[in-house]
Amino acid sequence: MMDRKKFIRNTLLGLSAAAATPTFLRARNVKVKESTYDKLFEQVGFNHLPTSSEVITNPHANMKMILHKADSRGHANHGWLDSHHSFSFANYYDPERIHFGALRVLNDDVVAPGRGFGTHPHDNMEIISIPLSGDLEHKDSMGNVAVIREGDVQVMSAGTGIYHSEYNRNNDAEVRFLQIWLFPREKQVTPRYDQISIRDVAQKNTFTQILSPSPDDQGVWIHQDAWFSIGDFDAGSIASYSIKKKGNGVYAFILEGNSQIEDQLLGRRDGLGIWDTDQFTFQAKEDSRILLMEVPMSIS
């Protein structure tokens, strides 16, 4: 019988291979033959609060934190794709870094000019893309064709099944974007796509909400009790963040600059998981940009 670690590794490798194999766009709501959700949820398991020796307990607030330094992430350079993985993905496997609550994938991707991800399937995942530079073209089996740029946020609820592709629209410049996957609150929903621009609502030195569970809130919405916020801060700025739903945690990802959350110093592309608290304080040590991803720490 295959041991659990080998099984998880093979599962992750299989997922990567499926995502990289081009195919044709399929009809809407087709059944995905190999379930993304089943591979990552049922087979890998979910009862996950960080338990490693790296967990930090703040003695003042009794909050717990886990630090993922930028240079500790998984890394794969395929020529056309240069990707850093905050959590186990494809050939990168760390049993202590499978996911943080409902947050399963956080990939920091650079796609070469004119290249991209061939058409591939997903189901029962909430997939968020946040461009950092360049133009990323999206096509899917629901008939959507769109381009997202810095200042946009894209969401796709894979639900009962969807095929899509993502390509760098330009032949003379790279595209950089974050690819984020969350486990959903409900399975087998109708697939949907949406994108928004946050350029007109974002304000300096504060957190701007870009995602929530409600279609009536600011930003895009998904089938999960999750809230994403992003902020650009001048050096010396201080801001606080309050947890939206009791029991949730926050994964903070430093996009640019050097910052501090509570007593923890953070540099560019560092990640910090925070839980068992109602709020925390952020301070920019220099001009900084940060993404906060509030997610459930457990799921039924």
C-alpha positions as CSV (number, residue, x, y, z in Angstrom):
1,M,0.0,0.0,0.0
2,M,1.3,3.5,-0.9
3,D,2.2,5.6,2.1
4,R,0.3,8.9,2.7
5,K,3.3,11.1,1.9
6,K,4.0,9.4,-1.4
7,F,0.2,9.4,-2.2
8,I,0.0,13.2,-1.6
9,R,3.1,13.8,-3.7
10,N,1.7,11.8,-6.6
11,T,-1.6,13.6,-6.3
12,L,0.1,17.0,-6.6
13,L,2.2,15.8,-9.5
14,G,-0.8,14.5,-11.3
15,L,-2.7,17.8,-10.8
16,S,0.2,19.8,-12.4
17,A,0.4,17.5,-15.4
18,A,-3.3,17.9,-16.0
19,A,-3.1,21.7,-15.8
20,A,-0.2,21.9,-18.3
21,T,-1.7,19.7,-21.0
22,P,-3.4,21.7,-23.8
23,T,-6.9,20.5,-25.0
24,F,-9.9,22.0,-26.7
25,L,-12.5,24.2,-24.9
26,R,-15.4,22.0,-23.9
27,A,-19.1,22.7,-23.6
28,R,-20.4,24.6,-20.6
29,N,-20.8,22.7,-17.3
30,V,-19.2,19.6,-18.6
31,K,-18.2,17.0,-16.0
32,V,-14.5,17.1,-15.2
33,K,-13.1,13.6,-15.5
34,E,-10.5,14.1,-12.7
35,S,-11.8,16.2,-9.9
36,T,-9.6,19.0,-8.7
37,Y,-11.6,19.2,-5.5
38,D,-11.4,15.4,-4.8
39,K,-7.6,15.4,-5.3
40,L,-6.9,18.3,-3.1
41,F,-9.6,18.0,-0.4
42,E,-10.6,14.4,0.1
43,Q,-7.3,12.7,-0.8
44,V,-4.9,15.2,0.8
45,G,-7.1,15.8,3.8
46,F,-8.2,19.0,5.5
47,N,-8.0,19.0,9.2
48,H,-5.1,21.5,9.0
49,L,-4.0,24.0,11.5
50,P,-0.3,24.6,11.4
51,T,1.3,22.4,14.0
52,S,5.0,22.6,13.2
53,S,7.7,24.0,15.5
54,E,7.6,27.2,13.3
55,V,4.3,28.3,14.9
56,I,4.8,31.5,16.9
57,T,2.5,32.4,19.8
58,N,2.3,36.1,20.6
59,P,2.4,36.4,24.4
60,H,0.6,39.7,24.5
61,A,-2.4,38.9,22.3
62,N,-2.3,35.1,22.5
63,M,-2.6,35.0,18.7
64,K,-0.8,32.3,16.7
65,M,1.4,33.0,13.6
66,I,3.4,31.0,11.2
67,L,6.1,32.7,9.0
68,H,6.9,31.6,5.5
69,K,10.0,33.5,4.2
70,A,10.1,34.3,0.5
71,D,13.1,32.2,-0.1
72,S,11.5,29.1,1.6
73,R,8.8,28.8,-1.1
74,G,8.8,26.1,-3.8
75,H,10.2,27.2,-7.1
76,A,9.9,25.9,-10.6
77,N,11.2,27.6,-13.8
78,H,9.9,26.0,-17.0
79,G,11.3,28.6,-19.3
80,W,7.9,30.0,-20.3
81,L,6.7,29.9,-16.7
82,D,8.7,31.0,-13.6
83,S,6.6,30.2,-10.5
84,H,7.0,30.4,-6.7
85,H,4.7,28.3,-4.6
86,S,3.8,29.3,-1.1
87,F,2.1,25.9,-0.6
88,S,2.8,22.4,-2.0
89,F,2.2,22.4,-5.7
90,A,3.4,20.2,-8.6
91,N,7.0,19.1,-7.9
92,Y,7.2,21.2,-4.7
93,Y,6.1,19.2,-1.7
94,D,6.3,20.1,2.0
95,P,3.9,18.2,4.4
96,E,3.9,21.2,6.7
97,R,2.8,23.5,3.9
98,I,-0.1,21.9,2.2
99,H,-2.6,24.8,2.9
100,F,-3.6,27.4,5.4
101,G,-7.2,26.8,6.3
102,A,-9.3,27.1,3.1
103,L,-6.4,28.6,1.2
104,R,-4.9,25.8,-0.9
105,V,-2.8,27.5,-3.6
106,L,-0.8,30.8,-3.7
107,N,1.4,30.8,-6.8
108,D,3.5,33.9,-7.7
109,D,3.7,33.4,-11.5
110,V,5.8,35.1,-14.3
111,V,4.7,34.1,-17.8
112,A,7.0,34.7,-20.8
113,P,5.8,36.9,-23.7
114,G,3.3,35.1,-25.9
115,R,3.1,32.0,-23.7
116,G,0.6,30.6,-21.3
117,F,-1.4,27.8,-19.7
118,G,-3.2,25.6,-22.3
119,T,-6.8,24.7,-21.8
120,H,-7.3,22.6,-18.7
121,P,-10.1,21.6,-16.3
122,H,-11.1,22.6,-12.8
123,D,-14.1,21.8,-10.6
124,N,-15.3,22.8,-7.1
125,M,-12.6,25.4,-6.5
126,E,-12.7,29.2,-6.1
127,I,-9.9,30.5,-8.3
128,I,-8.7,34.1,-8.0
129,S,-6.2,35.8,-10.2
130,I,-4.6,39.1,-9.3
131,P,-2.3,40.6,-12.1
132,L,0.7,42.5,-10.9
133,S,2.0,43.7,-14.3
134,G,1.3,43.0,-18.0
135,D,-1.9,41.7,-19.8
136,L,-3.3,38.2,-19.0
137,E,-5.9,36.9,-21.5
138,H,-8.5,34.4,-20.2
139,K,-10.8,32.1,-22.2
140,D,-13.2,29.5,-20.8
141,S,-15.9,27.0,-21.7
142,M,-18.6,29.4,-20.6
143,G,-17.7,31.6,-23.6
144,N,-15.9,34.3,-21.6
145,V,-12.9,36.0,-23.3
146,A,-11.3,38.7,-21.2
147,V,-8.0,40.5,-20.5
148,I,-7.0,41.4,-16.9
149,R,-4.3,43.9,-16.0
150,E,-2.7,45.4,-12.9
151,G,-5.6,46.9,-10.8
152,D,-8.0,44.2,-11.8
153,V,-9.2,41.1,-9.8
154,Q,-10.6,38.0,-11.5
155,V,-12.6,35.2,-10.0
156,M,-13.8,31.9,-11.3
157,S,-16.1,29.6,-9.4
158,A,-15.3,26.2,-11.0
159,G,-18.3,24.5,-9.5
160,T,-19.7,21.5,-11.5
161,G,-16.8,21.8,-14.0
162,I,-15.1,24.2,-16.3
163,Y,-12.2,24.4,-18.8
164,H,-10.1,27.5,-19.3
165,S,-6.8,28.9,-20.6
166,E,-4.6,31.8,-19.6
167,Y,-2.1,33.4,-21.9
168,N,0.2,36.4,-21.9
169,R,-1.4,38.6,-24.5
170,N,1.8,40.5,-25.3
171,N,4.8,39.3,-27.3
172,D,7.2,41.8,-25.9
173,A,6.7,41.8,-22.2
174,E,6.2,39.3,-19.3
175,V,3.0,39.1,-17.3
176,R,3.1,38.7,-13.6
177,F,0.2,37.6,-11.5
178,L,-0.9,35.8,-8.4
179,Q,-2.9,32.5,-8.8
180,I,-4.9,31.7,-5.7
181,W,-7.2,28.7,-5.1
182,L,-9.6,28.3,-2.2
183,F,-11.8,25.3,-1.2
184,P,-15.4,26.4,-1.6
185,R,-18.1,26.5,1.0
186,E,-20.5,24.6,-1.3
187,K,-19.8,22.0,-4.0
188,Q,-21.4,21.6,-7.4
189,V,-22.5,25.2,-7.9
190,T,-23.1,26.6,-11.3
191,P,-19.7,27.8,-12.8
192,R,-19.3,31.6,-13.0
193,Y,-16.8,34.2,-14.0
194,D,-16.3,37.8,-12.9
195,Q,-13.7,40.5,-12.9
196,I,-13.6,44.0,-11.6
197,S,-11.2,47.0,-11.5
198,I,-10.2,48.3,-8.1
199,R,-8.3,51.3,-9.5
200,D,-11.1,53.8,-8.6
201,V,-11.8,52.5,-5.1
202,A,-8.3,51.8,-3.7
203,Q,-7.0,54.4,-1.3
204,K,-3.5,54.9,0.1
205,N,-2.6,53.9,3.6
206,T,-5.7,51.7,4.2
207,F,-6.9,48.3,3.3
208,T,-9.3,48.1,0.4
209,Q,-11.6,45.1,0.2
210,I,-11.5,43.3,-3.1
211,L,-13.3,40.0,-2.4
212,S,-16.1,38.8,-0.1
213,P,-18.8,36.1,0.2
214,S,-21.5,38.6,-0.7
215,P,-22.5,39.9,-4.2
216,D,-23.6,43.1,-2.5
217,D,-20.2,43.9,-1.0
218,Q,-17.3,45.8,-2.5
219,G,-15.2,43.6,-4.9
220,V,-15.8,40.2,-6.5
221,W,-17.6,37.5,-4.5
222,I,-17.0,33.8,-4.1
223,H,-18.7,30.7,-2.6
224,Q,-16.6,30.9,0.6
225,D,-16.6,32.9,3.9
226,A,-13.5,34.7,2.8
227,W,-12.5,38.3,2.5
228,F,-9.4,39.7,0.6
229,S,-8.0,43.2,1.1
230,I,-5.1,44.9,-0.5
231,G,-3.3,48.1,0.6
232,D,-0.5,50.4,-0.6
233,F,1.2,52.1,2.3
234,D,3.7,54.9,2.7
235,A,6.6,54.3,5.0
236,G,5.6,54.8,8.6
237,S,1.9,54.2,8.0
238,I,0.0,52.1,10.6
239,A,-3.3,50.2,10.0
240,S,-5.3,47.6,11.9
241,Y,-7.3,44.7,10.5
242,S,-10.3,43.2,12.2
243,I,-11.3,39.6,11.5
244,K,-14.7,39.5,9.7
245,K,-15.9,36.1,10.9
246,K,-15.0,34.4,14.2
247,G,-12.7,31.4,13.7
248,N,-11.2,32.8,10.5
249,G,-7.5,33.3,10.0
250,V,-5.6,35.7,7.8
251,Y,-2.7,34.9,5.4
252,A,-0.7,38.1,4.8
253,F,1.4,38.3,1.7
254,I,3.9,41.1,1.3
255,L,3.9,42.2,-2.4
256,E,6.5,44.9,-2.0
257,G,8.5,46.6,0.7
258,N,9.4,45.8,4.3
259,S,6.6,45.7,6.9
260,Q,5.8,44.6,10.4
261,I,2.7,42.7,11.7
262,E,2.6,42.8,15.5
263,D,6.2,41.9,16.5
264,Q,7.0,40.1,13.2
265,L,9.2,41.8,10.6
266,L,8.3,40.9,7.0
267,G,10.1,41.4,3.7
268,R,9.1,41.3,0.0
269,R,7.1,38.2,-0.8
270,D,7.1,36.9,2.8
271,G,3.9,35.2,4.0
272,L,2.5,35.2,7.5
273,G,-0.4,33.1,8.7
274,I,-2.3,34.6,11.6
275,W,-5.1,33.0,13.6
276,D,-6.7,32.8,17.1
277,T,-7.2,36.5,17.2
278,D,-9.9,39.2,16.5
279,Q,-7.5,41.8,15.0
280,F,-3.9,42.7,14.4
281,T,-1.8,45.8,13.6
282,F,0.3,46.4,10.4
283,Q,3.1,48.9,10.1
284,A,5.0,49.8,6.9
285,K,8.7,50.1,7.5
286,E,9.1,51.5,4.0
287,D,6.7,52.0,1.1
288,S,4.9,48.7,1.0
289,R,2.1,46.8,-0.7
290,I,0.3,43.9,1.1
291,L,-2.4,41.4,0.3
292,L,-4.5,40.0,3.2
293,M,-6.5,36.8,2.6
294,E,-9.0,36.0,5.4
295,V,-10.2,32.4,5.2
296,P,-11.9,29.8,7.3
297,M,-9.4,27.8,9.3
298,S,-11.7,24.7,9.3
299,I,-14.4,23.5,7.0
300,S,-17.3,21.0,7.4
